[in-house]
Amino acid sequence: MGDDDTTQAKTLWSETLVDMLIASLKANKSDAKIKGLLKECKQKGLKASYLTGKVRKEIDERAAMKVKMLM
């Protein structure tokens, strides 16, 4: 499970957080909700580049830019 140079230590909970982040972005949840998820992801040690890459792959560039802006 390696994503080029952005390999991260993954746990079930951190991957669940990423899934929740993606679902929240797809559902156009509030920026406050997304910021909360991003904060939790950061606390789990997930890097911004990893998160934006996942969002870009699952949704699109616009959503990835939103994540970058909110971080």
Summary of the structure (lengths in Angstrom):
residues: 71
radius of gyration: 11.0
end to end distance: 24.5
largest distance: 30.8
contacts: 184
relative contact order: 0.19
helix: 69%
strand: 0%
